[in-house]
Amino acid sequence: MVELGWEAGVVIATLVSGLVVMAGDWIGPDFVFAVMVSFLAACRIITIEEAVEGFSQPGLLTVVILFVVAEGISQTGGMEKALNLFLGKTRSPFWAITRMFIPVTIVSGVLNNTPIVALLIPIMIGWGRRNGISVKKLLIPLSYAAVFGGTLTLIGTSTNLVVASLQAKRYEQSDPENSSFGFFTITPYGTIYAIFGFMYTTLASLWFLPNDDTTRHSDLLFVAKVPLSSPVIGKSIKDGGFTGMERFLLLAVERNGHVTHYARVSPDVCLEAEDQLHFCGELDQAKVYAKHFGLELLTHEGEGKSELKFDDRLDASQLERGGDLAKIHVIRYLVQATVKKGSDVVGSSIRDLNFRSRFNAAVLAVKRGPNHQPGRLGDVVVEAGDIFVILAANKAAVESQGFKDTFKDIEFLDEAMEKEYLTGMKVTRAFSGIGKSVHAAGLRGINGLYLVGIDRADGEELRVVHPDTIVALDDILWFAGGVAGVYYLLKFGGLEHTQAPQVSKLKTDILYRQLVKVSIAYDSDLVGNTVRESHFRNRYDAVVLAIHREGNRLAADLRDVKLRAGDVLLLDTGSNFEHCHRNDTAFSLITSVPDTSPVKIRRMWWALFLGFVMIMTQIVGGALDEANVVDQELIDLLVAGIITAGIMLATGCFNGQQARSSIDWSVYVTIAFAFGFSNAMEKAGVAEAIADVFITISEAIGSTRASYVAIYIATAFMSELVSNNAAAAIMYPIAAQLGDALGVKPTRMSIVVMLGASAGFTLPYSYQTNLMVFAAGGYRFMEFAKIGFPCQLFMIVAVLFIFLLEEHMVLAVGISFAMMAAMLAGPLVWATMSPTKREKFIPARFRKVKLKTDATSRSYDELSLAST
């Protein structure tokens, strides 16, 4: 037994304190490790050289340079292009996850998984919605696929490179032959691990993940009035365009106080002035379609007379008058909140609660689980868990104790009110959707975008776009959406912005362009002139892509629009525009939009080729080394990565600023200081002492494999509390000490730590990709844990399987692939069977059961087509 001195006590106390701080997510792990190592250096437990030696480790520098290589491929659109080939179209969640999981896993094996997930989140959201599949069914599997893919090769994740560096440093003197970790050393183990992960994720996602797209203001019940000025008066539901709405469903029509046509509104119903329409959808859609159809959104207090204008602002004193919001000019606070269990409002109708006098607020929308509530908002009887969108007079109303006692999960929705731009995109011959419906062409369901009109080449203008409207060559498609939506359209294959000819005349090279928002000042000399008359492109070397004007949509040629004070212009211009024109009196505000550089599509295949060559150098080098053809490494991955990044930079795949900003410096600092902390654990004897505990457990069980599993579980548990790199740095010296005592090859314990450090499945904060999809998918904490905790248990079984058959690794890999094939064969055979044959396998008592399909589990386009 190792005798521990005071140094060990200090190291353990420091470790525990750091774990508590990181688990609480109070301070970032980079700063925590820096403070921990600095404190241990101040205590003379480690020297300054030992504290900072991690900053020069080749493995860590390799992590940094791979961030840059991944950015080069991303900037050319190569990654997106390659993955879109695999995705295709499907409406089955099982096959959707399968099509996504396999290519993402493979790509994550050779590129850092963080930029891959960042790139794919918007792609998967749009793809899922176009195929009628809940985003929540896709994003957690996306993160898991990236995590499992990281275990396939040495460069799959930065954690692998950290452990490999720690191994090389530890054994370079004592055991130089076993000090290096090969590019494919982990591949057999990682392949089995990833296959088990794939099988769990594809099956568990069907039951453990919800169908609703987001917890934030989705599937809300809205009521809107048809005013005398609305263009839909006298039109049928179909002709008015209500069957063509995206993710916004017309539930009922109320006329003269009576709700009719509930649940399935006939497309032939004609609308009259003062009709009240009941909708279900998201807040953004309510904003878009209220403006598109000229409707007035109502609150519960004045249904029939209350108008909510999103583009205006509300004066608090005016709200005191009651439900008549027609004269109100300012919206102070728009809030989403959930009714608490046990609240005294439960059981009462919204109208009886006197929201205005009690909370100084009015209810705009309500949601209750997956069910749409019929009737007026004021008549809805409140239940615990109901989600309200509330219009509050002031912040004090929301922060009052009475409000907090009644509601939980209170969230201000000001950010949801993003400025809307109308963007025209021309259909070119390269577009694959020519001759198809807008639904089949994938032009609907794009996240944050709404197709609101089409201008035909023959002069026909469609201001009502149904799902079955056919797309033709040279059509101008008008989309409404925010800045992110405009940028997405600029990357959409086969579509060309209407201002593309002007963009091609810009003097600024594509390498240095990005999107910039500017607001026209009241005393600007641009006011009253059109974009063409002001010679905007020549004057500013910028092209106006879209204009936001309060209360109006501008669907004309933007060059002929007369500018007004307060107009917000979205420009395609140089990245230095903000700096050059910060003092220009023509603009009251200039804001650069980050990460909106145009895709360098002409460099795509070149970037993919360079990435492929970099990977091949490692594959060929590993093969030559295994065959003892060469005495030394063909080319180090760090050197290959620097050369690749340098060539990408020189050939215009990206610019220097993009290369620098692609590096996650917090990861670099965390890993670098983690090396120093690992040194402290070694010198103080803490690693050896903990290793002795695992040795005792192993001897008691009588199996070395028990030590592997114990180290894996301990590392996986640690990775749930702190970052995966931190978990690897803390656990590696313990695993290495245990391996030395058991006489195990160094690479064996390194693999165990690599697998365990990547096993952050249960908590959204345990892995960076988890956190990214957690926010993008609007998951609840328990939704993540519900699928993640069983995954942890299942992967322990996978590790047991791996090391039970470790001596027969080829057999283990073969069995894993056979299991995966068997799992895929069942659904594949079922899908190819005719309905008549399927019925034979369904028990008789289930054949006559009518399936109740909720509207939220079907795409809005399906419902629209059905009603049409």
Secondary structure, DSSP 8 states (H G I E B T S, - for coil): -----HHHHHHHHHHHHHHHHHHTTSS-HHHHHHHHHHHHHHTTSS-HHHHHGGGG-HHHHHHHHHHHHHHHHHHTTHHHHHHHHHH-----HHHHHHHHHHHHHHHHTTS-HHHHHHHHHHHHHHHHHHTT--GGGTHHHHHHHHHHHTTSSTTSSHHHHHHHHHHHHHHTTT-GGGS---TTTTHHHHHHHHHHHHHHHHHHHHHHS-SSS-SSS-SEEEEEE--TT-TTTT-BHHHHTGGG-SSEEEEEEEETTEEES-SS--TT-B--TT-EEEEEE-HHHHHHHHHHHT-EE--STTTTT--B-TTSB--HHHHTT-S--TT--B--EEEEEEE-TT-TTTTSBTTTTTHHHHHSEEEEEEEBTTB---S-GGG-B--TT-EEEEEESSHHHHHSHHHHHHEEEEEE-GGG----EEEEEEE-TT-TTTTSBTTTTT-SS-TTEEEEEEE-TTS-EESS--TT-B--TT-EEEEEE-HHHHHHHHT-TTEEETTHHHHTT-SS-GGGEEEEEEEE-TT-TTTTSBTTTTTHHHHHS-EEEEEEBTTB---S-GGG-B--TT-EEEEEEETTHHHHTTT-TTEEEEEE-TT-----GGGHHHHHHHHHHHHHHHHHHHHHHHTT--SS-SS-HHHHHHHHHHHHHHTTSS-HHHHHHTS-HHHHHHHHHHHHHHHHHHHHTHHHHHHHHHHHHHHHHT-HHHHHHHHHHHHHHHHHHS-HHHHHHHHHHHHHHHHHHHT--HHHHHHHHHHHHT---SSTTSSHHHHHHHHHHT--HHHHHHHHHHHHHHHHHHHHHHHHTGGGHHHHHHHHHHHHHHHHHHHHHHHHS-HHHHHHTS-HHHHT------GGGS-HHHHHHHH-
